[in-house]
Amino acid sequence: HIELARLSGNEFLLRGVRDAMTRLSRARWLEVRDEAALGRAWAEHHAILAAVRKGDAEKAARLLSAHIAGSRDRLVTSLHDERRGLRARGFAVVGG
């Protein structure tokens, strides 16, 4: 994530992505807790990188947008489904 932002040459974007990744580090494990989820995440990342390597900016942007939306949706669903268990482990889940 951070390296793709760095490749953009946009320092503002780089700082934003780096900050977001830091803030999300505690929650990201919720999305890849099993082999299927981990495999999906790797496949999405590899497809984005393949498009970048081919110079297909439109495809890379489309895949990246889908990855972000899917990750967000899976994280929100996981937080909702695991709310009680997370609270018992000391996580505060607010909203939703």
VEXDREN-2710 file (C-alpha; in Angstrom, 1 decimal):
% VEXDREN-2710
k/r/px/py/pz
1/HIS/0.0/0.0/0.0
2/ILE/2.7/2.5/1.0
3/GLU/5.0/1.6/-1.8
4/LEU/2.2/2.2/-4.4
5/ALA/1.5/5.5/-2.8
6/ARG/5.3/6.3/-2.9
7/LEU/5.4/5.4/-6.6
8/SER/2.7/8.0/-7.3
9/GLY/5.3/10.7/-6.5
10/ASN/2.6/12.5/-4.5
11/GLU/3.9/13.2/-1.0
12/PHE/0.4/14.2/0.3
13/LEU/-1.0/10.8/-0.9
14/LEU/2.0/8.9/0.6
15/ARG/1.5/10.5/4.0
16/GLY/-2.2/9.8/3.9
17/VAL/-1.8/6.2/3.0
18/ARG/0.9/5.7/5.6
19/ASP/-1.2/7.3/8.3
20/ALA/-4.3/5.2/7.3
21/MET/-2.3/2.0/7.3
22/THR/-1.1/2.8/10.8
23/ARG/-4.6/3.5/12.0
24/LEU/-6.0/0.4/10.4
25/SER/-3.3/-2.0/11.6
26/ARG/-5.4/-3.2/14.6
27/ALA/-8.5/-3.8/12.5
28/ARG/-7.0/-5.3/9.4
29/TRP/-6.5/-8.7/11.0
30/LEU/-10.3/-9.1/11.1
31/GLU/-10.4/-9.3/7.4
32/VAL/-7.8/-12.1/6.9
33/ARG/-8.4/-14.5/9.7
34/ASP/-8.8/-17.6/7.6
35/GLU/-7.0/-19.0/4.5
36/ALA/-9.8/-18.1/2.1
37/ALA/-9.8/-14.5/3.2
38/LEU/-6.0/-14.3/3.1
39/GLY/-6.0/-15.9/-0.4
40/ARG/-8.6/-13.4/-1.6
41/ALA/-6.5/-10.5/-0.3
42/TRP/-3.3/-11.7/-2.0
43/ALA/-5.2/-12.3/-5.3
44/GLU/-6.5/-8.7/-5.2
45/HIS/-3.1/-7.3/-4.4
46/HIS/-1.4/-9.3/-7.2
47/ALA/-4.0/-8.3/-9.7
48/ILE/-3.5/-4.6/-8.9
49/LEU/0.3/-5.0/-9.1
50/ALA/0.0/-6.8/-12.5
51/ALA/-2.1/-3.9/-13.9
52/VAL/0.5/-1.4/-12.6
53/ARG/3.4/-3.4/-14.1
54/LYS/1.5/-3.4/-17.5
55/GLY/1.0/0.3/-17.3
56/ASP/-2.8/-0.1/-17.4
57/ALA/-3.7/2.8/-15.0
58/GLU/-7.5/2.5/-15.6
59/LYS/-7.5/-1.2/-14.7
60/ALA/-5.3/-0.7/-11.7
61/ALA/-7.5/2.2/-10.5
62/ARG/-10.7/0.1/-11.0
63/LEU/-9.1/-2.9/-9.2
64/LEU/-7.8/-0.7/-6.4
65/SER/-11.2/0.9/-5.9
66/ALA/-12.9/-2.5/-5.8
67/HIS/-10.3/-3.7/-3.3
68/ILE/-10.8/-0.7/-1.0
69/ALA/-14.6/-1.0/-1.1
70/GLY/-14.5/-4.7/-0.6
71/SER/-12.1/-4.4/2.3
72/ARG/-14.2/-1.7/3.9
73/ASP/-17.4/-3.8/3.5
74/ARG/-15.8/-6.9/4.9
75/LEU/-14.3/-5.0/7.9
76/VAL/-17.7/-3.4/8.7
77/THR/-19.4/-6.7/8.5
78/SER/-16.8/-8.4/10.7
79/LEU/-17.0/-5.6/13.3
80/HIS/-20.7/-5.9/13.4
81/ASP/-20.7/-9.7/13.6
82/GLU/-17.9/-9.8/16.2
83/ARG/-19.0/-6.8/18.3
84/ARG/-19.7/-8.7/21.5
85/GLY/-16.5/-10.7/21.3
86/LEU/-14.4/-7.7/20.5
87/ARG/-15.8/-5.8/23.4
88/ALA/-15.0/-8.7/25.8
89/ARG/-11.4/-8.5/24.6
90/GLY/-11.2/-4.8/25.3
91/PHE/-12.0/-3.3/21.9
92/ALA/-14.5/-0.4/21.8
93/VAL/-16.8/-0.7/18.8
94/VAL/-18.7/2.5/18.3
95/GLY/-21.4/3.4/15.8
96/GLY/-23.2/1.2/13.4
END
